[in-house]
Amino acid sequence: MDARHGIGGSLAGTDLGAEIDRLRKDRNAVILAHYYQKPELQDLADYVGDSLELSRKAADTDAEVIAFCGVRFMAETAKILSPDKIVVLPDMDAGCSLEDSCPPDKFRAFREAHPDHIALTYINCSTEVKALSDVIVTSSSAETILAQIPKDQPIIFGPDRHLGGYLNRKFGREMLLWPGVCIVHEAFSERELLKLMAQHPGAPVAAHPECPPHIVEHADLVGSTSAILQFARTFEGDTLIVATEPHIIHQMEKALPDKTFIGAPGADGNCNCNICPYMALNTMEKLYLALRDLEPRIEIEETLRLKARRSLDRMLEMASGTIGMGDLGRV
């Protein structure tokens, strides 16, 4: 068996946790894990968080290697912000349905067909699409940034039509939406959610804005992973229903062991369809091999990196209020 695809061969009997710790020191590496990763990866990571937060933290360290337990666009974002660091992803097939829905050539053509629009693009996209965008947004920063853009400015929003639709409804906008969806958040069932709410009367619902409208409309809190975690710490009561990828509940249970957290159900009320199949590709074995071999490695051509970096920098500047809409020129 190829060691990259399982624990056969030389990995049999290996104490992976100890070996990962050894390699972390030997490689001067920082290990990042997204909230949607398996608990064992979250527990050994130096930092656990959402995608941009992790990339910014890694950029501020003196680590020479970033091992990103997440999906490909997240590791690419880390490389965009830390070009001098080696960035490895345990499994290069760990993609994203939103990124897949938005091929760069089609996005370029879409932009060219709407030359008066600026492109406000969700961070769940490829480096190439970031380079074709004016401003990148996260689920945490999107509202702050959109509020700064005049209502008469036409906007393309992609690739998540549910997040874009939520923003349109909340702000009374008419952004032109790219038709992508997250397969995880699309899988939640309104019927099964209502059953769960009836079984736990009074339990609030926290939902990610990537969820479709029929889920969001039942939520007491609609927000990013970080906002959902903060809500978990502050809501009144002892039970919370969580409508996002269920591995985030691991952090809630660690921080708040006296509260009960229930993942919102999929179509049959009992499926694993709300577990991200891309995130699940990363394993302890693959992380060990990535640190050992420094492969698979993220590489980005410098001109492309700089173009993508510009749209990320605009996001950070607009989110912090250091530039305004008047300083925003089109790509």
N, C-alpha and C positions, 0 to 999 in steps of 0.2 A: 504493500500500500504506500502511495505517495504521502510522505509525512505532512504535506500541506493540506491534505484532505482528511486527516483523522489522526488517531493516536497510535497507529501501527508503527512498526519498525523501531527506530531509536527513541521514540517518545513513550513507549510502553514502560510503566513503572516510574516515570519521571515525576518528581514533586514540582508541578508546574508553578505553583505560587512562589516557592523558594527560588526557582530558576528565573522567573520573571523579575523578582526582587534583585537577584544578582545582576541580571542583564540591565536592569534600570540603572543601577549604580555604575556598571562597567561602561555603558553607552552614554552616561550622563543624559538620561532620557526622562521625559515627563510623559506620564500616561493620562490620557483624557478619556472620559466615558460620558456619553450622552445619557440623559435620564431614561431613554428607551432601551438601554442595554440591559443584558441579563444581570441579576443581582451580583453574581460573583465577579463580573467585570467592574461594576460600580464600586464594589467594596475594595478592590485593589488599586483603583485609580488614584492619582494624586489630586485630580479635580473631577467633580461630577457637575454637569450643568447643561445649559442649552448650547447650541452650536457656536454662535458668535461669542458668547461669554467665554467659552472654553478656548477658542482661538486667541482671544485677546489676553487671557491669563497666560497661555503658553508663550505668547510673544514677549511677555514681560519677565519671563524666567531666563536663566542663563543656560538652560538645557540646550544640548546640541541636537537632540533627537526628540521629535514629537510622535508618539504612538497614539493615533486617534481611533478609539473604539466608538465608531459611529458609522456614517455612510460617506460615500465618495465626495459629495459636494462639501461636506463639513471639513474633510481632510484637505480639500483644495482651498477652502477659505483659510485654513491654518497656513498653508503654503503661501497664499497671496500675502498674508500679513507677516510671515516669517520666512522670507526667501532664502536666508542663509542657513536655516535649520533643515535637517533631514526630516521629512514627514512620511511616516509609513501608515498604511491602513491594513489591518489584519486580513481582510478579504476584499480584493479589488472589485468583486462582483456585488458588493454592498452598495447598491444604487438607491434610487428614489423614484417613485412613480411620478412625482411632480416634475423632476428633472427629465425623465423619459418622455413626458407629455409635451415637452417644449424643445424640439430640436433647434439648434442655432440657425440653420438655414431657413427654416420656416418662420422663426421669430424675426429674423432680419427682413424677410419678405413682408411680414405683417407690419413691421415698423415702417417700411418704405411705402406701404399702401395707406398709411395714416401719418403723413409727414408733419402735421400740425400737433400731434400728440407727443407728450413726453412719456417715457417708460418708467413706471414705478414697479419694481420687480421684487418679488418675494425671494428671500435668500436661498430657498430650496430650488436651486437651478444650477446649471453648469457654469464653469468659469467663462466660457464663450458667451453665454447669455448675459452674465454679469457685465462683460465688456461691451455688450450692445445696449446696456441699460443706462438710464440717467441717474437713478437713485435706487439702491437696494434698501429693502425694509425687512425687518423681522416682525414677528407677531407682537413683540413688545414695543417696537418703535413705530409701527405703521400709522397708528392714530396720531401721534405727535407730529409726524412728518406730513401726513395728508392735511392736517389742520393748517399748515403753513402755505399750502398751494392754493392760489386763487380758484374760486369755483368756475371761472370762465376758461381755465386752462384745461384743454382736453388731455386725458390720461389713458394710457394703456396700463392695465394691471394684469400681471401674470406671475407664475403659471397657475395659481390656485384660485379657481372661480368662487369657491365658497368663502375664503377669506376676503376676496375682492367684493363679493356680494354683501357680506356682513358690513364691510366698510362703506359701501354705497348706501346701504339702508341706514346706518348710524349717522352718516354725515350728509345725507341727501345728495349724494354725488351720482354721476352717470358714467363712471369709468368704463371703458371698453375692456371686457374681461376675456383673457385667454381661457380656453375650456378645460384646463387640467384639474385633477382632483387627487387627494391623498387616499390611497386605497384603504388605509387603516381607518381614517375618520369617516370615510364613505360607508364603512361596513356597519356602523351603529344602527340599531333598529328603534324607531320611535315606539312601535307597539311594545317591544320588550322593555324599553326604558320606562314607559308608563306603568307596566306591570311592576317593575322594580320600585318605582316611586310609590305605588300603592302598598307594597309590602313594607316600605319604610317611610311612613307618613311623617312629614316635617323634615326629612333629610334633604339638605340642599344638593343641587347638581352643579358641578363645575365642568365646563366644556371648553375645548380648544376651538378657536374660530375657524379651523380647517374643517370642522364638522358642518354637515349640510343644515339648512335653515330649520328643518323639522326637529333637529336635535337642539340647536342653539336656542330656539324659542322656549324651551323648557328649562334653560339654565339660569341659575341664580348668579353665577359668575361666568363670564366669557373672557378668556385670557390666555396668554402664553403659558408655557410650562412653568416658568418662574412665578407668574401671577397665580396659577393654580396651586402651587406649593405654598405661597404666602397665604392664600385663602384657607388652605388646609390648617394653617397654624392659628387662624383668627376666627373661623366661623363658630357660631354658637351651636351647641349640640354635640353629639358624640358619633354621628354617622354621616359620611359624605359619599355621594355617588360621583364617580370620576369618568368623564367622557373624553378620554385621550388614551394613548398607548399605555397599557396597564403596568408596564415595568416602572413607571414613575411612582407607583404606590409603594415601592420598596423604600424610597426616601421618606415618604410620609410615615410609614410604619416605624422606621428607625427613629424619627424625630418625635413622633406622637404615638407611643405604644398603647396609650389608654383610649385612643379613638379607633373607629372602624371605618375602613375605606373599601368601597365596592366599585369594581370596574363596571362601566356601562356595558350591556350585553350586545352581541351581534344578532343576526337575523333569527337564529333558532334559540336564542337565549342562553346558549351553552357552548358556543363555538370559540375557537382561538383565532377567528378571522380579524380580531382587532389587535393581534400581535404583529408588529411589523416584520415581514419576512426578510427584508433587507438587513435590518438591525440584527436579526437572529443569526445571520451568517457569521458574525464575529464570535469567536470562541476563545477560551483560555489557550488552547493548543495553537491556534493561529496567531494570537498575540505573542506567545513565546517565540514562534518561528519568525515573526516579523521583527522582533527585537534581536533575535540571533543573527538573522541574515540581512537585516535592514532592507527588506523587500516584503511585499510590494511597495514601491516608493512612488510618491506623488511628484511629478515633474511638470512644470508649466513654463512655456516659452516666455521670455521676459517682456516683450512688447505686449503680449496678451495679458500677462500678469498686471502690468501697469495700468492697462485700460480697465481691467476688472477692479483693481485697487481704487481707481478714481471713484467708481460708483459706490464702493463700500465707504470710502472716506467721506463722501457727501452725506451718506446716511448718518455716520457718526457725528458729523458737524451739525446737520439739521436736528438730530435728536438731542444734541446738547445746546442748541440755540446759538452756535457760534457763527453760522451763516444763515441768511434768509433766502427766500425764493428769488429775490433779485440777483443773487449770486449764482443761480443755477442755470448753466447753459446746457443746451442739448448736446448729446454725444455726436 
